[in-house]
Amino acid sequence: MAEQSRNVQGGSRTARHGANRRQFLAAGGAVAVSILEPSLIFGTQANEKVRLGLIGCGNRGRWIARLFRDHGGYVVSAVHDYFPSRAKAVGGEFAITEDRCYSGLLGYRRMLDAGGIDAVVIESPPYFHPEQAVAAVEAGVHVFLAKPVAVDVMGCQTIQTAGEKATAKKLVFLVDFQTRTSPLYQEAVRRVREGDIGTIVSGEAVYYCGPTWVVPEDFDPKNPEDLLRAWGAFRVLSGDVITEQNIHALDVATWFLDAAPLRAYGMGGRKGKTGPGDCWDHFSVIFTFPNDVLVTFASKQYGAGYDDIGCRIFGTEGTADTHYFGTVSIHGKKPFPGGSTGSLYADGAKANIKTFYDAIKNGDFSNPTVAPSVRSNLTTILGRMAAYQKSEVTWDQMLASQERWEFDVTGLKE
Ligand SMILES: NC(=O)c1ccc[n+]([C@@H]2O[C@H](COP(=O)([O-])OP(=O)(O)OC[C@H]3O[C@@H](n4cnc5c(N)ncnc54)[C@H](O)[C@@H]3O)[C@@H](O)[C@H]2O)c1
């Protein structure tokens, strides 16, 4: 399974009114944060460390913060999680004083406002990614962002704009997809684009895994903090599995084809999954890409016995065959033996951490990961929309829908 297993803890919480994300985005996201030129907050001396603010201190947040530390060029200097205990637990590991451990929905803004960080690492639930990335760019800090970039169409467009603004403000904005860092994947994509498998006719993208989220028995659906803890089980916070997890497979498909789909027809449902939550557990979608290239996509998140994150591209003279946790190869008239992806889960994150650092140091603000990440994110949303509607949806219809999802934050702490 690509994602680390998530054990969601329950518990009782105090309630107050929280902020509305849309109001914040409508206000431009620039609430009270210090606007500083990056050159003033991060110099060019080779031995200067990049000071990080971590947003989201869960499984991946803690795990990736250690990788940043191990790189040697970074120091984790502030943390934010909605839950104070989680922020303090990770803060403690990195010797961060309690006054730099922020909590609540708006803790990331207090962290940005306090200053003393050059970059944020966003590892929160996907629903919050756009508002947190926008605030970071407005505050003049670099952004390292977990996939998916957003849960809805408007969120994707917000990230696209934030990425462009980052470039204009001389900031680095990197989205962390591991496959794109792999020399094997890169070589397979290069060869396919050079015609080694002939004319591309069709493709296949799959994401098969077992249950990922374990929601505790004392989960209370009326308690918004329980919803936050169990975010992966709920569409509005995660984007559903096609966007939150299956994006890894569809990102590779859009990379090979270097295009967005024109339309999709889909179905799916929730049958093998039990317990709270409204995310589906299987999707079947057929995407039509330019030149009538059809990509069949299937995913499941239940059961046992077969896991794969795969993408195959079929041409008139060969087949490219890729598996995140397996091998990458090309078979046919111009074969590419490729090889094993090894420990891509960790190696890919490490490669992105290095690229992020080098880009900051070298002043490379071209931010090439933003556009393809938005494209593959929107591809998952197109598939999701078609599947929910059980009908065909075009790319243009999806964009025109201006889809925006709203999580009711009433009862959460600011
Ligand atoms: N291979 C990969 O690229 C990969 C693997 C795992 C997770 N991820 C991504 O990383 C992100 C985090 O996933 P995870 O597995 O660490 O989940 P997690 O639930 O373990 O951690 C998320 C943390 O965010 C906190 N949180 C909730 N609301 C918040 C808010 N408004 N602001 C700040 N923090 C908030 C939660 O309390 C929790 O500690 C997701 O976007 C996920 O898709 C990517």
The ligand as a MOL file (V3000), in Angstrom:
LIG
                    3D

  0  0  0     0  0            999 V3000
M  V30 BEGIN CTAB
M  V30 COUNTS 44 48 0 0 0
M  V30 BEGIN ATOM
M  V30 1 N 2.9160 8.7910 -0.6190 0
M  V30 2 C 2.5030 10.0030 -0.3290 0
M  V30 3 O 2.7720 10.9630 -1.0250 0
M  V30 4 C 1.6630 10.2050 0.9110 0
M  V30 5 C 1.5730 9.1980 1.8790 0
M  V30 6 C 0.8000 9.4360 3.0170 0
M  V30 7 C 0.1050 10.6340 3.1550 0
M  V30 8 N 0.2090 11.5780 2.1740 0 CHG=1
M  V30 9 C -0.5320 12.8470 2.3030 0
M  V30 10 O -0.0810 13.5330 3.4570 0
M  V30 11 C -1.1490 14.2730 4.0380 0
M  V30 12 C -1.2940 13.8650 5.5070 0
M  V30 13 O -1.5750 12.4910 5.5900 0
M  V30 14 P -1.2590 11.6170 6.9100 0
M  V30 15 O -1.2440 10.2030 6.4620 0
M  V30 16 O -0.0750 12.1500 7.5960 0 CHG=-1
M  V30 17 O -2.5700 11.8850 7.7700 0
M  V30 18 P -2.6560 11.9400 9.3860 0
M  V30 19 O -4.0790 11.9050 9.7560 0
M  V30 20 O -1.7560 10.9050 9.9660 0
M  V30 21 O -2.0530 13.3720 9.7070 0
M  V30 22 C -2.7450 14.5660 9.4150 0
M  V30 23 C -2.5460 15.4940 10.5750 0
M  V30 24 O -3.1500 16.7490 10.2550 0
M  V30 25 C -3.7960 17.2110 11.4270 0
M  V30 26 N -4.8120 18.1820 11.0660 0
M  V30 27 C -6.1430 18.0280 10.9190 0
M  V30 28 N -6.6980 19.1740 10.5310 0
M  V30 29 C -5.6980 20.0800 10.4350 0
M  V30 30 C -5.6430 21.4400 10.0730 0
M  V30 31 N -6.7470 22.1230 9.7230 0
M  V30 32 N -4.4380 22.0570 10.0810 0
M  V30 33 C -3.3260 21.3880 10.4270 0
M  V30 34 N -3.3080 20.0910 10.7970 0
M  V30 35 C -4.4890 19.4470 10.7750 0
M  V30 36 C -4.3390 15.9720 12.0870 0
M  V30 37 O -4.6050 16.1950 13.4590 0
M  V30 38 C -3.1990 14.9900 11.8730 0
M  V30 39 O -2.2720 15.0110 12.9320 0
M  V30 40 C -2.3710 13.9870 3.1640 0
M  V30 41 O -2.4920 14.9770 2.1880 0
M  V30 42 C -2.0260 12.6730 2.5030 0
M  V30 43 O -2.6730 12.4600 1.2790 0
M  V30 44 C 0.9910 11.4070 1.0860 0
M  V30 END ATOM
M  V30 BEGIN BOND
M  V30 1 1 1 2
M  V30 2 2 2 3
M  V30 3 1 2 4
M  V30 4 1 4 5
M  V30 5 2 4 44
M  V30 6 2 5 6
M  V30 7 1 6 7
M  V30 8 2 7 8
M  V30 9 1 8 9
M  V30 10 1 8 44
M  V30 11 1 9 10
M  V30 12 1 9 42
M  V30 13 1 10 11
M  V30 14 1 11 12
M  V30 15 1 11 40
M  V30 16 1 12 13
M  V30 17 1 13 14
M  V30 18 2 14 15
M  V30 19 1 14 16
M  V30 20 1 14 17
M  V30 21 1 17 18
M  V30 22 2 18 19
M  V30 23 1 18 20
M  V30 24 1 18 21
M  V30 25 1 21 22
M  V30 26 1 22 23
M  V30 27 1 23 24
M  V30 28 1 23 38
M  V30 29 1 24 25
M  V30 30 1 25 26
M  V30 31 1 25 36
M  V30 32 1 26 27
M  V30 33 1 26 35
M  V30 34 2 27 28
M  V30 35 1 28 29
M  V30 36 1 29 30
M  V30 37 2 29 35
M  V30 38 1 30 31
M  V30 39 2 30 32
M  V30 40 1 32 33
M  V30 41 2 33 34
M  V30 42 1 34 35
M  V30 43 1 36 37
M  V30 44 1 36 38
M  V30 45 1 38 39
M  V30 46 1 40 41
M  V30 47 1 40 42
M  V30 48 1 42 43
M  V30 END BOND
M  V30 END CTAB
M  END
